């Protein structure tokens, strides 16, 4: 009986060692896979950050170009407003001159008719 029990104990010990070895192998395998996934994730994050940085740089360049264009258009609009005011002033002067010329012409015609 004792011999049988000892034999079973030895068998169970061997089985336990085999299971423990398998678990250690699986744990090592899982740790290796986790490490690989972490490395891939880190690489993907670096690439993503690189793409974001490049996109941000392009956006900043584009925004700066838009600011310059807006500034240029504002300057153009301002100069056009000045030109419009100048033209209005000239028009008013020409209208006044035309009115004076018409009055003078009217007076000359009256004198001529007499």
Biopython code that builds the backbone (N, CA, C, O; Angstrom):
import numpy as np
from Bio.PDB.StructureBuilder import StructureBuilder

atoms = [
    (1, "UNK", "N", (0.842, -1.204, 0.000)),
    (1, "UNK", "CA", (0.000, 0.000, 0.000)),
    (1, "UNK", "C", (0.879, 1.256, 0.000)),
    (1, "UNK", "O", (0.673, 2.191, -0.774)),
    (2, "UNK", "N", (1.874, 1.235, 0.908)),
    (2, "UNK", "CA", (2.777, 2.375, 1.000)),
    (2, "UNK", "C", (3.534, 2.569, -0.321)),
    (2, "UNK", "O", (3.713, 3.691, -0.796)),
    (3, "UNK", "N", (3.967, 1.455, -0.892)),
    (3, "UNK", "CA", (4.690, 1.503, -2.161)),
    (3, "UNK", "C", (3.799, 2.091, -3.255)),
    (3, "UNK", "O", (4.256, 2.901, -4.062)),
    (4, "UNK", "N", (2.550, 1.688, -3.282)),
    (4, "UNK", "CA", (1.596, 2.185, -4.274)),
    (4, "UNK", "C", (1.362, 3.683, -4.077)),
    (4, "UNK", "O", (1.330, 4.445, -5.043)),
    (5, "UNK", "N", (1.204, 4.089, -2.849)),
    (5, "UNK", "CA", (0.971, 5.493, -2.538)),
    (5, "UNK", "C", (2.184, 6.334, -2.913)),
    (5, "UNK", "O", (2.047, 7.420, -3.477)),
    (6, "UNK", "N", (3.355, 5.832, -2.599)),
    (6, "UNK", "CA", (4.586, 6.538, -2.955)),
    (6, "UNK", "C", (4.726, 6.648, -4.467)),
    (6, "UNK", "O", (5.177, 7.669, -4.987)),
    (7, "UNK", "N", (4.345, 5.614, -5.151)),
    (7, "UNK", "CA", (4.403, 5.592, -6.599)),
    (7, "UNK", "C", (3.435, 6.634, -7.185)),
    (7, "UNK", "O", (3.778, 7.357, -8.120)),
    (8, "UNK", "N", (2.226, 6.695, -6.618)),
    (8, "UNK", "CA", (1.238, 7.681, -7.069)),
    (8, "UNK", "C", (1.737, 9.102, -6.781)),
    (8, "UNK", "O", (1.571, 10.017, -7.588)),
    (9, "UNK", "N", (2.352, 9.252, -5.608)),
    (9, "UNK", "CA", (2.887, 10.560, -5.236)),
    (9, "UNK", "C", (3.958, 10.989, -6.226)),
    (9, "UNK", "O", (3.972, 12.136, -6.671)),
    (10, "UNK", "N", (4.858, 10.072, -6.573)),
    (10, "UNK", "CA", (5.917, 10.379, -7.537)),
    (10, "UNK", "C", (5.317, 10.743, -8.899)),
    (10, "UNK", "O", (5.776, 11.672, -9.563)),
    (11, "UNK", "N", (4.302, 10.008, -9.297)),
    (11, "UNK", "CA", (3.621, 10.265, -10.575)),
    (11, "UNK", "C", (2.969, 11.652, -10.544)),
    (11, "UNK", "O", (3.083, 12.422, -11.498)),
    (12, "UNK", "N", (2.287, 11.956, -9.441)),
    (12, "UNK", "CA", (1.633, 13.267, -9.312)),
    (12, "UNK", "C", (2.674, 14.386, -9.279)),
    (12, "UNK", "O", (2.447, 15.459, -9.839)),
    (13, "UNK", "N", (3.786, 14.151, -8.643)),
    (13, "UNK", "CA", (4.854, 15.150, -8.587)),
    (13, "UNK", "C", (5.396, 15.418, -9.985)),
    (13, "UNK", "O", (5.621, 16.567, -10.364)),
    (14, "UNK", "N", (5.604, 14.340, -10.753)),
    (14, "UNK", "CA", (6.073, 14.487, -12.128)),
    (14, "UNK", "C", (5.053, 15.290, -12.943)),
    (14, "UNK", "O", (5.406, 16.208, -13.684)),
    (15, "UNK", "N", (3.777, 14.916, -12.783)),
    (15, "UNK", "CA", (2.717, 15.633, -13.519)),
    (15, "UNK", "C", (2.677, 17.115, -13.139)),
    (15, "UNK", "O", (2.524, 17.990, -13.991)),
    (16, "UNK", "N", (2.821, 17.371, -11.824)),
    (16, "UNK", "CA", (2.816, 18.747, -11.347)),
    (16, "UNK", "C", (3.995, 19.510, -11.936)),
    (16, "UNK", "O", (3.837, 20.658, -12.351)),
    (17, "UNK", "N", (5.142, 18.911, -11.977)),
    (17, "UNK", "CA", (6.324, 19.562, -12.554)),
    (17, "UNK", "C", (6.130, 19.838, -14.039)),
    (17, "UNK", "O", (6.527, 20.891, -14.537)),
    (18, "UNK", "N", (5.521, 18.894, -14.740)),
    (18, "UNK", "CA", (5.264, 19.083, -16.173)),
    (18, "UNK", "C", (4.283, 20.246, -16.388)),
    (18, "UNK", "O", (4.479, 21.079, -17.273)),
    (19, "UNK", "N", (3.237, 20.288, -15.576)),
    (19, "UNK", "CA", (2.246, 21.368, -15.695)),
    (19, "UNK", "C", (2.903, 22.706, -15.368)),
    (19, "UNK", "O", (2.666, 23.707, -16.044)),
    (20, "UNK", "N", (3.740, 22.710, -14.312)),
    (20, "UNK", "CA", (4.425, 23.950, -13.943)),
    (20, "UNK", "C", (5.370, 24.400, -15.063)),
    (20, "UNK", "O", (5.456, 25.589, -15.369)),
    (21, "UNK", "N", (6.062, 23.458, -15.657)),
    (21, "UNK", "CA", (6.961, 23.778, -16.777)),
    (21, "UNK", "C", (6.174, 24.352, -17.962)),
    (21, "UNK", "O", (6.587, 25.332, -18.581)),
    (22, "UNK", "N", (5.044, 23.726, -18.261)),
    (22, "UNK", "CA", (4.197, 24.205, -19.363)),
    (22, "UNK", "C", (3.693, 25.624, -19.069)),
    (22, "UNK", "O", (3.670, 26.487, -19.947)),
    (23, "UNK", "N", (3.288, 25.842, -17.805)),
    (23, "UNK", "CA", (2.806, 27.172, -17.434)),
    (23, "UNK", "C", (3.921, 28.212, -17.553)),
    (23, "UNK", "O", (3.694, 29.330, -18.016)),
    (24, "UNK", "N", (5.128, 27.829, -17.131)),
    (24, "UNK", "CA", (6.258, 28.749, -17.252)),
    (24, "UNK", "C", (6.561, 29.056, -18.719)),
    (24, "UNK", "O", (6.851, 30.198, -19.075)),
    (25, "UNK", "N", (6.491, 28.035, -19.557)),
    (25, "UNK", "CA", (6.723, 28.239, -20.985)),
    (25, "UNK", "C", (5.653, 29.168, -21.574)),
    (25, "UNK", "O", (5.955, 30.077, -22.347)),
    (26, "UNK", "N", (4.393, 28.915, -21.187)),
    (26, "UNK", "CA", (3.307, 29.763, -21.684)),
    (26, "UNK", "C", (3.455, 31.195, -21.176)),
    (26, "UNK", "O", (3.212, 32.155, -21.907)),
    (27, "UNK", "N", (3.856, 31.321, -19.911)),
    (27, "UNK", "CA", (4.051, 32.650, -19.350)),
    (27, "UNK", "C", (5.174, 33.379, -20.094)),
    (27, "UNK", "O", (5.046, 34.560, -20.417)),
    (28, "UNK", "N", (6.271, 32.670, -20.362)),
    (28, "UNK", "CA", (7.381, 33.260, -21.111)),
    (28, "UNK", "C", (6.927, 33.667, -22.514)),
    (28, "UNK", "O", (7.274, 34.745, -22.996)),
    (29, "UNK", "N", (6.161, 32.812, -23.153)),
    (29, "UNK", "CA", (5.631, 33.085, -24.492)),
    (29, "UNK", "C", (4.741, 34.328, -24.452)),
    (29, "UNK", "O", (4.847, 35.198, -25.316)),
    (30, "UNK", "N", (3.867, 34.410, -23.452)),
    (30, "UNK", "CA", (2.956, 35.545, -23.339)),
    (30, "UNK", "C", (3.734, 36.837, -23.060)),
    (30, "UNK", "O", (3.414, 37.891, -23.610)),
    (31, "UNK", "N", (4.746, 36.747, -22.212)),
    (31, "UNK", "CA", (5.561, 37.925, -21.933)),
    (31, "UNK", "C", (6.273, 38.399, -23.198)),
    (31, "UNK", "O", (6.364, 39.598, -23.461)),
    (32, "UNK", "N", (6.774, 37.440, -23.975)),
    (32, "UNK", "CA", (7.446, 37.780, -25.230)),
    (32, "UNK", "C", (6.461, 38.451, -26.185)),
    (32, "UNK", "O", (6.791, 39.463, -26.804)),
    (33, "UNK", "N", (5.249, 37.895, -26.310)),
    (33, "UNK", "CA", (4.230, 38.475, -27.182)),
    (33, "UNK", "C", (3.830, 39.872, -26.705)),
    (33, "UNK", "O", (3.677, 40.793, -27.507)),
    (34, "UNK", "N", (3.661, 40.016, -25.384)),
    (34, "UNK", "CA", (3.311, 41.333, -24.833)),
    (34, "UNK", "C", (4.406, 42.342, -25.162)),
    (34, "UNK", "O", (4.118, 43.480, -25.531)),
    (35, "UNK", "N", (5.656, 41.925, -25.027)),
    (35, "UNK", "CA", (6.784, 42.799, -25.335)),
    (35, "UNK", "C", (6.763, 43.194, -26.812)),
    (35, "UNK", "O", (6.998, 44.355, -27.148)),
    (36, "UNK", "N", (6.484, 42.235, -27.689)),
    (36, "UNK", "CA", (6.390, 42.526, -29.126)),
    (36, "UNK", "C", (5.257, 43.510, -29.405)),
    (36, "UNK", "O", (5.430, 44.460, -30.169)),
    (37, "UNK", "N", (4.097, 43.281, -28.787)),
    (37, "UNK", "CA", (2.960, 44.183, -28.990)),
    (37, "UNK", "C", (3.268, 45.590, -28.481)),
    (37, "UNK", "O", (2.891, 46.583, -29.104)),
    (38, "UNK", "N", (3.965, 45.663, -27.328)),
    (38, "UNK", "CA", (4.341, 46.976, -26.804)),
    (38, "UNK", "C", (5.283, 47.687, -27.766)),
    (38, "UNK", "O", (5.146, 48.886, -28.007)),
    (39, "UNK", "N", (6.244, 46.940, -28.316)),
    (39, "UNK", "CA", (7.182, 47.526, -29.270)),
    (39, "UNK", "C", (6.438, 48.027, -30.514)),
    (39, "UNK", "O", (6.704, 49.123, -31.007)),
    (40, "UNK", "N", (5.507, 47.210, -31.012)),
    (40, "UNK", "CA", (4.736, 47.607, -32.197)),
    (40, "UNK", "C", (3.866, 48.822, -31.894)),
    (40, "UNK", "O", (3.730, 49.724, -32.721)),
    (41, "UNK", "N", (3.279, 48.834, -30.695)),
    (41, "UNK", "CA", (2.447, 49.965, -30.295)),
    (41, "UNK", "C", (3.291, 51.239, -30.208)),
    (41, "UNK", "O", (2.877, 52.301, -30.671)),
    (42, "UNK", "N", (4.468, 51.119, -29.614)),
    (42, "UNK", "CA", (5.362, 52.267, -29.497)),
    (42, "UNK", "C", (5.761, 52.778, -30.880)),
    (42, "UNK", "O", (5.786, 53.985, -31.118)),
    (43, "UNK", "N", (6.073, 51.856, -31.788)),
    (43, "UNK", "CA", (6.441, 52.241, -33.148)),
    (43, "UNK", "C", (5.267, 52.936, -33.848)),
    (43, "UNK", "O", (5.452, 53.944, -34.530)),
    (44, "UNK", "N", (4.066, 52.390, -33.673)),
    (44, "UNK", "CA", (2.876, 52.992, -34.281)),
    (44, "UNK", "C", (2.627, 54.383, -33.700)),
    (44, "UNK", "O", (2.262, 55.306, -34.428)),
    (45, "UNK", "N", (2.821, 54.533, -32.401)),
    (45, "UNK", "CA", (2.646, 55.846, -31.760)),
    (45, "UNK", "C", (3.662, 56.849, -32.294)),
    (45, "UNK", "O", (3.327, 58.010, -32.528)),
    (46, "UNK", "N", (4.911, 56.400, -32.488)),
    (46, "UNK", "CA", (5.941, 57.283, -33.036)),
    (46, "UNK", "C", (5.561, 57.726, -34.443)),
    (46, "UNK", "O", (5.668, 58.905, -34.781)),
    (47, "UNK", "N", (5.115, 56.777, -35.262)),
    (47, "UNK", "CA", (4.704, 57.110, -36.630)),
    (47, "UNK", "C", (3.528, 58.078, -36.608)),
    (47, "UNK", "O", (3.499, 59.061, -37.349)),
    (48, "UNK", "N", (2.563, 57.784, -35.746)),
    (48, "UNK", "CA", (1.380, 58.643, -35.632)),
    (48, "UNK", "C", (1.795, 60.052, -35.208)),
    (48, "UNK", "O", (1.309, 61.038, -35.764)),
    (49, "UNK", "N", (2.687, 60.147, -34.232)),
    (49, "UNK", "CA", (3.163, 61.453, -33.769)),
    (49, "UNK", "C", (3.886, 62.175, -34.897)),
    (49, "UNK", "O", (3.743, 63.387, -35.059)),
    (50, "UNK", "N", (4.657, 61.436, -35.670)),
    (50, "UNK", "CA", (5.351, 62.031, -36.817)),
    (50, "UNK", "C", (4.367, 62.594, -37.826)),
    (50, "UNK", "O", (4.555, 63.696, -38.342)),
    (51, "UNK", "N", (3.313, 61.829, -38.105)),
    (51, "UNK", "CA", (2.285, 62.299, -39.045)),
    (51, "UNK", "C", (1.569, 63.530, -38.492)),
    (51, "UNK", "O", (1.295, 64.477, -39.229)),
    (52, "UNK", "N", (1.267, 63.513, -37.193)),
    (52, "UNK", "CA", (0.610, 64.668, -36.574)),
    (52, "UNK", "C", (1.502, 65.910, -36.644)),
    (52, "UNK", "O", (1.038, 67.006, -36.957)),
    (53, "UNK", "N", (2.774, 65.718, -36.350)),
    (53, "UNK", "CA", (3.718, 66.841, -36.386)),
    (53, "UNK", "C", (3.791, 67.423, -37.796)),
    (53, "UNK", "O", (3.766, 68.641, -37.974)),
    (54, "UNK", "N", (3.881, 66.554, -38.785)),
    (54, "UNK", "CA", (3.944, 67.011, -40.180)),
    (54, "UNK", "C", (2.650, 67.716, -40.586)),
    (54, "UNK", "O", (2.687, 68.751, -41.250)),
    (55, "UNK", "N", (1.504, 67.154, -40.185)),
    (55, "UNK", "CA", (0.214, 67.780, -40.504)),
    (55, "UNK", "C", (0.114, 69.143, -39.828)),
    (55, "UNK", "O", (-0.357, 70.102, -40.440)),
    (56, "UNK", "N", (0.548, 69.239, -38.579)),
    (56, "UNK", "CA", (0.532, 70.520, -37.868)),
    (56, "UNK", "C", (1.428, 71.547, -38.559)),
    (56, "UNK", "O", (1.062, 72.715, -38.692)),
    (57, "UNK", "N", (2.598, 71.099, -38.994)),
    (57, "UNK", "CA", (3.521, 72.004, -39.683)),
    (57, "UNK", "C", (2.885, 72.527, -40.972)),
    (57, "UNK", "O", (2.933, 73.724, -41.258)),
    (58, "UNK", "N", (2.292, 71.620, -41.740)),
    (58, "UNK", "CA", (1.641, 72.033, -42.987)),
    (58, "UNK", "C", (0.493, 73.001, -42.698)),
    (58, "UNK", "O", (0.319, 73.995, -43.403)),
    (59, "UNK", "N", (-0.283, 72.706, -41.660)),
    (59, "UNK", "CA", (-1.395, 73.590, -41.303)),
    (59, "UNK", "C", (-0.896, 74.971, -40.910)),
    (59, "UNK", "O", (-1.489, 75.983, -41.283)),
    (60, "UNK", "N", (0.202, 75.009, -40.150)),
    (60, "UNK", "CA", (0.754, 76.300, -39.733)),
    (60, "UNK", "C", (1.222, 77.103, -40.944)),
    (60, "UNK", "O", (1.010, 78.313, -41.014)),
    (61, "UNK", "N", (1.858, 76.423, -41.893)),
    (61, "UNK", "CA", (2.309, 77.102, -43.114)),
    (61, "UNK", "C", (1.094, 77.641, -43.877)),
    (61, "UNK", "O", (1.098, 78.775, -44.356)),
    (62, "UNK", "N", (0.060, 76.805, -43.978)),
    (62, "UNK", "CA", (-1.151, 77.212, -44.694)),
    (62, "UNK", "C", (-1.846, 78.378, -43.974)),
    (62, "UNK", "O", (-2.312, 79.319, -44.616)),
    (63, "UNK", "N", (-1.910, 78.308, -42.657)),
    (63, "UNK", "CA", (-2.532, 79.390, -41.877)),
    (63, "UNK", "C", (-1.748, 80.691, -42.080)),
    (63, "UNK", "O", (-2.338, 81.757, -42.257)),
    (64, "UNK", "N", (-0.425, 80.596, -42.052)),
    (64, "UNK", "CA", (0.404, 81.791, -42.256)),
    (64, "UNK", "C", (0.155, 82.372, -43.650)),
    (64, "UNK", "O", (0.065, 83.590, -43.807)),
    (65, "UNK", "N", (0.045, 81.515, -44.653)),
    (65, "UNK", "CA", (-0.233, 81.992, -46.011)),
    (65, "UNK", "C", (-1.601, 82.677, -46.065)),
    (65, "UNK", "O", (-1.760, 83.702, -46.729)),
    (66, "UNK", "N", (-2.578, 82.112, -45.371)),
    (66, "UNK", "CA", (-3.916, 82.719, -45.331)),
    (66, "UNK", "C", (-3.875, 84.074, -44.632)),
    (66, "UNK", "O", (-4.529, 85.019, -45.073)),
    (67, "UNK", "N", (-3.104, 84.177, -43.535)),
    (67, "UNK", "CA", (-2.979, 85.454, -42.831)),
    (67, "UNK", "C", (-2.371, 86.512, -43.754)),
    (67, "UNK", "O", (-2.821, 87.658, -43.782)),
    (68, "UNK", "N", (-1.340, 86.112, -44.510)),
    (68, "UNK", "CA", (-0.704, 87.052, -45.436)),
    (68, "UNK", "C", (-1.694, 87.494, -46.512)),
    (68, "UNK", "O", (-1.760, 88.671, -46.868)),
    (69, "UNK", "N", (-2.460, 86.533, -47.022)),
    (69, "UNK", "CA", (-3.437, 86.862, -48.063)),
    (69, "UNK", "C", (-4.515, 87.793, -47.508)),
    (69, "UNK", "O", (-4.912, 88.749, -48.174)),
    (70, "UNK", "N", (-4.986, 87.518, -46.299)),
    (70, "UNK", "CA", (-6.000, 88.379, -45.663)),
    (70, "UNK", "C", (-5.431, 89.791, -45.483)),
    (70, "UNK", "O", (-6.101, 90.781, -45.775)),
    (71, "UNK", "N", (-4.193, 89.867, -45.002)),
    (71, "UNK", "CA", (-3.556, 91.169, -44.797)),
    (71, "UNK", "C", (-3.443, 91.916, -46.124)),
    (71, "UNK", "O", (-3.716, 93.115, -46.198)),
    (72, "UNK", "N", (-3.043, 91.206, -47.158)),
    (72, "UNK", "CA", (-2.923, 91.812, -48.482)),
    (72, "UNK", "C", (-4.278, 92.308, -48.977)),
    (72, "UNK", "O", (-4.381, 93.410, -49.517)),
    (73, "UNK", "N", (-5.316, 91.492, -48.793)),
    (73, "UNK", "CA", (-6.658, 91.890, -49.223)),
    (73, "UNK", "C", (-7.166, 93.082, -48.419)),
    (73, "UNK", "O", (-7.802, 93.980, -48.972)),
    (74, "UNK", "N", (-6.889, 93.095, -47.116)),
    (74, "UNK", "CA", (-7.296, 94.234, -46.290)),
    (74, "UNK", "C", (-6.613, 95.509, -46.762)),
    (74, "UNK", "O", (-7.239, 96.567, -46.819)),
    (75, "UNK", "N", (-5.323, 95.411, -47.103)),
    (75, "UNK", "CA", (-4.589, 96.562, -47.615)),
    (75, "UNK", "C", (-5.198, 97.015, -48.947)),
    (75, "UNK", "O", (-5.380, 98.211, -49.177)),
    (76, "UNK", "N", (-5.508, 96.059, -49.814)),
    (76, "UNK", "CA", (-6.110, 96.374, -51.116)),
    (76, "UNK", "C", (-7.458, 97.071, -50.921)),
    (76, "UNK", "O", (-7.747, 98.074, -51.573)),
    (77, "UNK", "N", (-8.278, 96.528, -50.017)),
    (77, "UNK", "CA", (-9.599, 97.124, -49.745)),
    (77, "UNK", "C", (-9.439, 98.544, -49.218)),
    (77, "UNK", "O", (-10.172, 99.450, -49.615)),
    (78, "UNK", "N", (-8.486, 98.727, -48.333)),
    (78, "UNK", "CA", (-8.233, 100.049, -47.762)),
    (78, "UNK", "C", (-7.833, 101.034, -48.864)),
    (78, "UNK", "O", (-8.329, 102.160, -48.910)),
    (79, "UNK", "N", (-6.943, 100.604, -49.740)),
    (79, "UNK", "CA", (-6.509, 101.493, -50.827)),
    (79, "UNK", "C", (-7.662, 101.766, -51.797)),
    (79, "UNK", "O", (-7.764, 102.862, -52.349)),
    (80, "UNK", "N", (-8.533, 100.766, -52.005)),
    (80, "UNK", "CA", (-9.694, 100.968, -52.876)),
    (80, "UNK", "C", (-10.661, 101.977, -52.249)),
    (80, "UNK", "O", (-11.241, 102.802, -52.956)),
    (81, "UNK", "N", (-10.836, 101.915, -50.934)),
    (81, "UNK", "CA", (-11.708, 102.877, -50.249)),
    (81, "UNK", "C", (-11.173, 104.292, -50.416)),
    (81, "UNK", "O", (-11.934, 105.223, -50.677)),
    (82, "UNK", "N", (-9.851, 104.454, -50.262)),
    (82, "UNK", "CA", (-9.222, 105.763, -50.445)),
    (82, "UNK", "C", (-9.462, 106.239, -51.878)),
    (82, "UNK", "O", (-9.810, 107.398, -52.103)),
    (83, "UNK", "N", (-9.274, 105.341, -52.838)),
    (83, "UNK", "CA", (-9.489, 105.685, -54.255)),
    (83, "UNK", "C", (-10.939, 106.081, -54.507)),
    (83, "UNK", "O", (-11.200, 107.033, -55.241)),
    (84, "UNK", "N", (-11.885, 105.360, -53.905)),
    (84, "UNK", "CA", (-13.312, 105.672, -54.068)),
    (84, "UNK", "C", (-13.602, 107.062, -53.503)),
    (84, "UNK", "O", (-14.312, 107.854, -54.124)),
    (85, "UNK", "N", (-13.050, 107.358, -52.320)),
    (85, "UNK", "CA", (-13.255, 108.681, -51.727)),
    (85, "UNK", "C", (-12.664, 109.762, -52.626)),
    (85, "UNK", "O", (-13.262, 110.824, -52.803)),
    (86, "UNK", "N", (-11.502, 109.494, -53.187)),
    (86, "UNK", "CA", (-10.860, 110.443, -54.100)),
    (86, "UNK", "C", (-11.732, 110.656, -55.343)),
    (86, "UNK", "O", (-11.911, 111.789, -55.790)),
    (87, "UNK", "N", (-12.265, 109.584, -55.887)),
    (87, "UNK", "CA", (-13.123, 109.691, -57.067)),
    (87, "UNK", "C", (-14.417, 110.431, -56.744)),
    (87, "UNK", "O", (-14.896, 111.229, -57.550)),
    (88, "UNK", "N", (-14.987, 110.167, -55.559)),
    (88, "UNK", "CA", (-16.197, 110.898, -55.148)),
    (88, "UNK", "C", (-15.919, 112.396, -55.068)),
    (88, "UNK", "O", (-16.721, 113.219, -55.511)),
    (89, "UNK", "N", (-14.755, 112.732, -54.489)),
    (89, "UNK", "CA", (-14.378, 114.137, -54.363)),
    (89, "UNK", "C", (-14.212, 114.770, -55.748)),
    (89, "UNK", "O", (-14.689, 115.879, -55.987)),
    (90, "UNK", "N", (-13.542, 114.069, -56.650)),
    (90, "UNK", "CA", (-13.376, 114.567, -58.025)),
    (90, "UNK", "C", (-14.722, 114.729, -58.715)),
    (90, "UNK", "O", (-14.945, 115.710, -59.424)),
    (91, "UNK", "N", (-15.616, 113.772, -58.511)),
    (91, "UNK", "CA", (-16.940, 113.835, -59.122)),
    (91, "UNK", "C", (-17.686, 115.068, -58.621)),
    (91, "UNK", "O", (-18.321, 115.786, -59.394)),
    (92, "UNK", "N", (-17.597, 115.298, -57.313)),
    (92, "UNK", "CA", (-18.286, 116.452, -56.729)),
    (92, "UNK", "C", (-17.706, 117.751, -57.307)),
    (92, "UNK", "O", (-18.446, 118.678, -57.636)),
    (93, "UNK", "N", (-16.384, 117.802, -57.425)),
    (93, "UNK", "CA", (-15.751, 118.991, -58.000)),
    (93, "UNK", "C", (-16.177, 119.185, -59.452)),
    (93, "UNK", "O", (-16.460, 120.302, -59.886)),
    (94, "UNK", "N", (-16.217, 118.070, -60.201)),
    (94, "UNK", "CA", (-16.637, 118.166, -61.609)),
    (94, "UNK", "C", (-18.094, 118.594, -61.717)),
    (94, "UNK", "O", (-18.443, 119.395, -62.584)),
    (95, "UNK", "N", (-18.956, 118.059, -60.833)),
    (95, "UNK", "CA", (-20.364, 118.457, -60.843)),
    (95, "UNK", "C", (-20.507, 119.947, -60.541)),
    (95, "UNK", "O", (-21.287, 120.648, -61.186)),
    (96, "UNK", "N", (-19.737, 120.429, -59.541)),
    (96, "UNK", "CA", (-19.771, 121.852, -59.213)),
    (96, "UNK", "C", (-19.290, 122.701, -60.388)),
    (96, "UNK", "O", (-19.889, 123.724, -60.719)),
    (97, "UNK", "N", (-18.194, 122.254, -61.013)),
    (97, "UNK", "CA", (-17.671, 122.983, -62.175)),
    (97, "UNK", "C", (-18.689, 122.982, -63.316)),
    (97, "UNK", "O", (-18.889, 123.997, -63.983)),
    (98, "UNK", "N", (-19.334, 121.818, -63.532)),
    (98, "UNK", "CA", (-20.342, 121.721, -64.591)),
    (98, "UNK", "C", (-21.518, 122.646, -64.284)),
    (98, "UNK", "O", (-22.026, 123.321, -65.179)),
    (99, "UNK", "N", (-21.946, 122.679, -63.037)),
    (99, "UNK", "CA", (-23.051, 123.552, -62.639)),
    (99, "UNK", "C", (-22.678, 125.016, -62.887)),
    (99, "UNK", "O", (-23.475, 125.783, -63.427)),
    (100, "UNK", "N", (-21.458, 125.394, -62.489)),
    (100, "UNK", "CA", (-20.988, 126.760, -62.706)),
    (100, "UNK", "C", (-20.911, 127.079, -64.194)),
    (100, "UNK", "O", (-21.291, 128.166, -64.629)),
    (101, "UNK", "N", (-20.412, 126.115, -64.970)),
    (101, "UNK", "CA", (-20.308, 126.314, -66.421)),
    (101, "UNK", "C", (-21.695, 126.464, -67.040)),
    (101, "UNK", "O", (-21.896, 127.303, -67.918)),
    (102, "UNK", "N", (-22.658, 125.650, -66.582)),
    (102, "UNK", "CA", (-24.030, 125.754, -67.106)),
    (102, "UNK", "C", (-24.652, 127.098, -66.744)),
    (102, "UNK", "O", (-25.350, 127.711, -67.552)),
    (103, "UNK", "N", (-24.383, 127.555, -65.497)),
    (103, "UNK", "CA", (-24.918, 128.854, -65.093)),
    (103, "UNK", "C", (-24.307, 129.972, -65.953)),
    (103, "UNK", "O", (-24.998, 130.884, -66.406)),
    (104, "UNK", "N", (-23.000, 129.867, -66.159)),
    (104, "UNK", "CA", (-22.330, 130.872, -66.979)),
    (104, "UNK", "C", (-22.863, 130.835, -68.409)),
    (104, "UNK", "O", (-23.077, 131.873, -69.036)),
    (105, "UNK", "N", (-23.074, 129.613, -68.912)),
    (105, "UNK", "CA", (-23.620, 129.455, -70.265)),
    (105, "UNK", "C", (-25.017, 130.044, -70.335)),
    (105, "UNK", "O", (-25.368, 130.726, -71.298)),
    (106, "UNK", "N", (-25.822, 129.773, -69.294)),
    (106, "UNK", "CA", (-27.181, 130.336, -69.247)),
    (106, "UNK", "C", (-27.146, 131.844, -69.262)),
    (106, "UNK", "O", (-27.933, 132.469, -69.973)),
    (107, "UNK", "N", (-26.257, 132.446, -68.498)),
    (107, "UNK", "CA", (-26.146, 133.902, -68.450)),
    (107, "UNK", "C", (-25.683, 134.454, -69.791)),
    (107, "UNK", "O", (-26.171, 135.484, -70.257)),
    (108, "UNK", "N", (-24.710, 133.739, -70.418)),
    (108, "UNK", "CA", (-24.236, 134.171, -71.737)),
    (108, "UNK", "C", (-25.344, 134.103, -72.770)),
    (108, "UNK", "O", (-25.466, 134.977, -73.628)),
    (109, "UNK", "N", (-26.159, 133.042, -72.677)),
    (109, "UNK", "CA", (-27.275, 132.910, -73.632)),
    (109, "UNK", "C", (-28.291, 134.027, -73.419)),
    (109, "UNK", "O", (-28.832, 134.569, -74.383)),
    (110, "UNK", "N", (-28.550, 134.375, -72.152)),
    (110, "UNK", "CA", (-29.487, 135.471, -71.853)),
    (110, "UNK", "C", (-28.976, 136.798, -72.437)),
    (110, "UNK", "O", (-29.721, 137.591, -73.013)),
    (111, "UNK", "N", (-27.632, 136.996, -72.251)),
    (111, "UNK", "CA", (-27.034, 138.223, -72.773)),
    (111, "UNK", "C", (-27.115, 138.242, -74.284)),
    (111, "UNK", "O", (-27.382, 139.283, -74.882)),
    (112, "UNK", "N", (-26.884, 137.085, -74.909)),
    (112, "UNK", "CA", (-26.917, 136.982, -76.364)),
    (112, "UNK", "C", (-28.314, 137.237, -76.901)),
    (112, "UNK", "O", (-28.479, 137.875, -77.940)),
    (113, "UNK", "N", (-29.316, 136.741, -76.194)),
    (113, "UNK", "CA", (-30.714, 136.879, -76.635)),
    (113, "UNK", "C", (-31.120, 138.334, -76.580)),
    (113, "UNK", "O", (-31.918, 138.748, -77.420)),
    (114, "UNK", "N", (-30.644, 139.121, -75.680)),
    (114, "UNK", "CA", (-31.022, 140.531, -75.509)),
    (114, "UNK", "C", (-30.559, 141.317, -76.640)),
    (114, "UNK", "O", (-30.779, 142.527, -76.683)),
]
sb = StructureBuilder()
sb.init_structure("model")
sb.init_model(0)
sb.init_chain("A")
sb.init_seg("    ")
for serial, (resi, resn, name, xyz) in enumerate(atoms, 1):
    if name == "N":
        sb.init_residue(resn, " ", resi, " ")
    sb.init_atom(name, np.array(xyz, "f"), 0.0, 1.0, " ", f" {name:<3s}", serial, name[0])
structure = sb.get_structure()
